[in-house]
Amino acid sequence: MTAAAATTLSPASDTGFRPKTRIGFNTRVAFNDTAGPAEGLRDGIALYTAAERLGYQSGWAYQRHFDHYLSSPLPFFAAAGQHARRITFGSAVIPMRYQDPILLAEAAGTTDLLIDGRLELAIATGANAAFDAVFGTVGTDARTEAKRRQARFLAAVRGEVLHRVAGPGEGAPEGTELRVTPHSPTLHARIRQGSASLVSALQAAELGIGLVCGTVQHDHDAGEAFGAYQARGIAAFRARWRVLWGTEPPPVTVAASILPATSRELLDTYAAYDLERRTLGIAASRPTGALAPAAVQPPGSQISPVFHGTPDRVVEAILRDPGLAAADEIILFLPPGFGLAENQRILTDFAATVAPSLGWSASW
């Protein structure tokens, strides 16, 4: 299938393909031991401004503690938002297990107001307790604790009363209702659940928040392809949303590793990255000095494929993938070890050679 043929697809086509009216990218805002973190942060801002010039509508940054990646995305978004003035800024994702929900709500509201309502906050409640030795243990399991903090955070972002002052010594007159300030009244509509499973996709619908699907998943059936399981989760989210809320669900975003090659050299580079990712899994493409993961791949999980090759072959592969076909928005997962120039090349080539065949056109 050629790229030109793909432009004739519509939501009602036999493939079930939804045209992508929005595209974005996902970066780790990485740094290496040679150049240092300050340069990595500046390169991150430069990547957002370059993507905005190309017409990308969203840019997402991954959070990772104690490593050579962005550990605190909200101050980065507040800074980058003063340079890139139209693109939205998404966290992909913030694990709630180690977040203070009230402090996060305060930081999120402040950031959203500073960047004029362009924050898209993706949060997760996966069972990750890797850093209990640093952040402290809790009296329950990691997932239960993460869900508790998530519920408290969502209440705070909605502007709900968190406490009524009961007496002296509580910082305000008796009867005062305490809410998070500054409050961004529209932020709650831009919060999403980061999903790696059918359970978390259903959880997003039940909470009344959006859905973003990542590049790692678990709890799939034996032998079930990554895209097939992803599509199953998206369909379940939409169905549950309609039942619970009686409205059409919000757009679903899917992250994918998509690398269209416009030269022989790039064909070889992207093929090598694909091999590395299939061999090393989440350990692939680390910047110099980054931590090696404790496991090549979490038990019972699988990672997304790399869609690489000539632009026509990449378009054809995207159209065949059930998860990408079902998504409303695609965000490009950029290889963590690639530098600024390499990532800009990926964004440029995708926007020029692949995205128009998926129904996209720059919005400004």
URLIN-V645767 format. One record per residue. N is the residue number from 1. PHI is phi in whole degrees, 0 to 359 (* if undefined). OMEGA is omega in degrees with one decimal (none if undefined). D_LAST is the distance of its C-alpha to the last C-alpha in Angstrom with 2 decimals. Layout:
N PHI OMEGA D_LAST
N PHI OMEGA D_LAST
//
This chain:
1 * 179.5 29.09
2 268 178.9 26.59
3 297 -179.0 22.83
4 296 179.7 22.87
5 295 -176.2 25.16
6 294 -175.7 23.00
7 291 -178.5 20.30
8 276 -177.6 22.94
9 291 177.5 23.30
10 222 179.0 22.70
11 303 -177.3 23.58
12 267 -177.4 26.99
13 291 -177.8 27.80
14 296 -178.8 30.94
15 284 -174.2 29.16
16 74 -176.2 27.69
17 285 175.5 24.32
18 261 176.9 21.34
19 303 -177.1 18.05
20 264 -180.0 15.60
21 279 175.8 12.46
22 230 170.8 11.74
23 228 179.5 12.89
24 212 177.6 14.05
25 218 179.8 16.90
26 232 -179.4 20.24
27 236 174.9 22.03
28 265 -175.6 25.43
29 46 -173.8 24.79
30 277 170.7 28.06
31 219 179.3 30.51
32 239 -176.1 33.73
33 291 -177.7 37.15
34 283 -176.1 36.85
35 273 178.1 33.82
36 92 -173.2 34.01
37 292 -177.2 31.72
38 299 178.9 30.28
39 293 177.6 28.74
40 299 178.2 27.43
41 294 177.5 25.67
42 295 177.0 24.17
43 297 177.2 23.05
44 299 177.7 21.41
45 297 179.2 19.33
46 298 179.3 18.50
47 293 177.7 17.43
48 297 -178.7 14.93
49 292 177.5 13.41
50 294 179.3 13.50
51 297 179.0 11.87
52 297 178.4 8.92
53 298 179.3 8.69
54 282 178.8 9.06
55 101 177.3 6.23
56 297 -177.7 9.08
57 268 -177.8 9.06
58 217 173.9 12.68
59 224 -174.3 15.39
60 242 -179.7 19.02
61 237 -178.0 22.12
62 278 176.0 25.61
63 256 174.3 28.55
64 213 -179.3 31.93
65 277 169.1 34.94
66 59 -177.5 37.39
67 213 -176.5 35.58
68 268 179.4 33.32
69 224 -178.5 30.11
70 294 179.2 28.31
71 261 -176.1 30.89
72 224 -171.7 29.24
73 292 -172.4 25.49
74 295 175.5 25.06
75 297 175.4 25.94
76 297 179.2 23.73
77 298 -179.8 20.72
78 298 179.0 21.78
79 286 -177.7 21.92
80 297 179.9 18.80
81 292 175.0 16.83
82 276 179.1 17.92
83 253 175.5 16.19
84 263 -166.0 12.95
85 258 -176.5 11.55
86 234 -176.8 8.81
87 294 175.5 10.11
88 271 -176.5 13.19
89 243 -177.3 16.62
90 241 172.9 19.16
91 269 -174.7 22.85
92 220 -6.8 24.19
93 233 174.3 26.85
94 258 178.1 29.16
95 289 -174.0 32.71
96 284 -176.8 34.41
97 306 -175.1 37.91
98 251 179.3 37.71
99 255 165.2 35.62
100 280 -170.3 37.18
101 297 -178.7 35.36
102 285 177.7 35.70
103 298 178.0 34.65
104 295 178.2 31.60
105 296 177.3 30.70
106 296 -179.6 31.14
107 295 -179.8 28.99
108 294 178.4 26.23
109 297 178.5 26.28
110 298 -179.3 26.30
111 298 -177.6 23.39
112 298 178.9 21.25
113 292 179.6 22.05
114 293 -178.3 21.37
115 253 170.5 17.80
116 61 173.5 17.11
117 72 -178.4 17.58
118 247 178.8 15.48
119 272 173.5 18.61
120 239 -168.9 19.33
121 263 175.8 22.99
122 257 -177.9 24.73
123 234 -176.5 28.51
124 221 -179.7 31.39
125 234 179.3 35.10
126 298 -175.3 36.44
127 278 -178.8 40.02
128 244 178.7 39.49
129 236 -173.3 42.28
130 294 -172.3 42.24
131 245 177.3 42.34
132 302 -179.3 44.89
133 296 179.8 47.08
134 263 -174.1 44.55
135 275 -179.5 43.03
136 102 179.2 46.23
137 274 176.9 47.55
138 230 -175.2 47.48
139 274 178.5 50.10
140 218 -179.4 48.23
141 283 -172.2 46.19
142 298 -177.4 42.73
143 292 178.4 40.87
144 298 178.8 42.74
145 295 179.1 42.07
146 297 178.6 38.35
147 294 177.6 38.20
148 298 -179.6 40.18
149 292 177.3 37.81
150 299 -179.9 34.78
151 298 178.6 36.37
152 295 178.8 37.11
153 297 -179.1 33.60
154 298 176.7 32.03
155 297 -179.5 34.57
156 294 -179.0 33.72
157 292 177.2 29.95
158 289 -179.9 30.76
159 87 -178.7 32.71
160 288 176.2 36.08
161 291 -178.6 39.33
162 265 -178.7 40.31
163 193 171.2 43.74
164 249 -176.6 46.06
165 300 -173.4 48.21
166 263 -177.6 51.74
167 181 -178.8 53.76
168 295 177.3 54.21
169 87 -179.2 52.83
170 251 170.2 49.41
171 87 -179.0 47.48
172 199 179.7 47.17
173 299 179.0 49.53
174 304 -179.5 50.94
175 92 179.7 48.84
176 295 176.6 45.51
177 267 -177.4 42.67
178 260 175.9 40.61
179 232 177.7 36.92
180 292 172.9 34.24
181 227 -9.4 32.69
182 291 -176.6 30.14
183 255 174.0 28.86
184 259 -169.4 25.25
185 294 -177.3 25.82
186 258 -174.0 22.75
187 298 -176.1 23.00
188 304 -179.5 25.48
189 289 -178.9 23.05
190 247 175.6 20.97
191 261 -177.4 24.05
192 229 172.9 24.82
193 267 170.7 27.90
194 284 -170.8 27.82
195 243 171.6 29.88
196 238 -176.2 32.25
197 203 175.9 34.61
198 298 -179.6 35.25
199 299 -178.5 36.87
200 288 175.4 33.87
201 295 176.6 31.60
202 294 178.4 34.11
203 299 178.7 34.32
204 300 179.4 30.63
205 298 -178.2 31.22
206 294 178.2 34.39
207 277 -178.5 32.76
208 75 177.6 29.99
209 238 -176.4 27.18
210 286 -175.1 24.50
211 229 170.0 25.12
212 230 -177.2 23.88
213 258 -174.3 26.05
214 263 -173.6 26.87
215 257 173.3 28.52
216 231 178.5 32.08
217 216 179.2 34.00
218 213 -180.0 37.58
219 70 175.9 40.01
220 283 175.8 39.14
221 290 179.1 41.98
222 302 179.0 43.98
223 81 -178.8 42.42
224 285 -179.0 39.25
225 293 -177.4 36.23
226 304 -177.2 33.33
227 294 179.7 30.85
228 293 179.1 33.48
229 293 178.2 34.16
230 298 179.1 30.51
231 296 178.2 30.09
232 297 178.4 33.28
233 294 179.2 31.97
234 296 179.3 28.72
235 297 179.4 30.85
236 294 177.2 33.28
237 300 -177.2 30.64
238 294 -179.6 29.30
239 294 179.9 32.86
240 295 178.8 34.12
241 301 -177.2 31.24
242 297 179.5 32.00
243 293 -173.8 35.68
244 282 -169.9 35.38
245 247 176.3 32.69
246 69 178.6 32.77
247 228 174.1 29.01
248 286 -177.8 26.40
249 291 177.7 25.55
250 291 180.0 22.25
251 301 179.4 19.99
252 257 179.5 21.73
253 251 178.9 20.32
254 233 174.6 22.28
255 270 -179.0 22.51
256 209 175.9 23.73
257 272 -174.6 24.79
258 234 -173.0 23.05
259 227 176.9 23.77
260 285 -176.6 23.20
261 257 -179.4 25.47
262 251 177.3 24.95
263 206 177.4 28.35
264 298 179.8 31.88
265 298 179.4 31.70
266 291 174.9 28.70
267 304 -179.2 30.50
268 290 -179.6 33.43
269 298 -177.4 31.52
270 287 175.4 29.73
271 295 178.2 33.00
272 294 177.1 34.76
273 294 177.5 32.33
274 301 178.9 32.77
275 298 179.4 36.52
276 297 -178.6 36.40
277 291 177.9 34.43
278 289 -179.1 36.85
279 274 -173.9 39.75
280 259 179.7 38.84
281 64 -176.0 36.46
282 292 178.8 34.79
283 275 -175.4 36.61
284 290 168.1 34.62
285 57 177.5 32.63
286 261 173.7 33.66
287 292 -178.7 33.18
288 302 179.1 36.46
289 97 -179.1 38.45
290 293 -179.4 36.66
291 291 171.6 39.04
292 278 179.4 40.29
293 300 179.2 39.89
294 295 177.6 43.19
295 224 177.4 42.74
296 300 178.1 40.96
297 208 179.9 39.74
298 304 179.8 40.64
299 302 178.1 43.44
300 77 -178.2 42.46
301 248 171.0 38.78
302 218 -179.8 36.67
303 251 -175.3 33.46
304 290 176.4 30.64
305 288 172.3 30.88
306 260 177.4 28.95
307 268 -176.6 27.12
308 222 -177.5 27.57
309 133 176.7 28.52
310 294 -179.1 27.02
311 306 -180.0 23.61
312 298 179.5 25.44
313 292 178.2 27.81
314 294 177.7 25.15
315 302 -179.3 23.38
316 299 -179.9 26.85
317 294 178.7 27.74
318 296 -178.5 24.69
319 295 -179.8 25.46
320 277 -174.3 29.07
321 279 -175.4 28.51
322 298 -178.8 29.16
323 293 179.8 27.32
324 291 177.8 24.03
325 297 -176.3 24.43
326 282 -174.7 24.96
327 287 171.7 21.97
328 272 -177.9 18.82
329 224 174.8 16.85
330 251 172.1 17.95
331 242 -177.2 17.95
332 281 174.2 19.41
333 280 -177.7 22.62
334 275 -179.3 22.94
335 305 -173.5 26.61
336 300 -177.0 27.92
337 274 179.2 29.99
338 283 179.9 27.35
339 272 -176.4 26.32
340 302 -177.0 23.08
341 297 179.3 23.08
342 295 179.6 23.93
343 292 176.1 21.22
344 297 177.6 18.55
345 297 178.9 20.11
346 299 -179.2 19.88
347 297 -179.6 16.16
348 295 -177.1 15.60
349 293 179.4 18.10
350 295 -178.8 17.00
351 298 -175.4 13.37
352 275 -168.4 14.93
353 247 -175.6 18.14
354 241 -172.6 18.17
355 304 179.2 15.02
356 299 178.8 14.50
357 284 178.1 18.14
358 259 178.3 17.62
359 97 -175.0 15.42
360 264 166.8 12.00
361 216 -178.1 8.90
362 304 -175.2 5.62
363 269 175.9 3.79
364 212 none 0.00
//
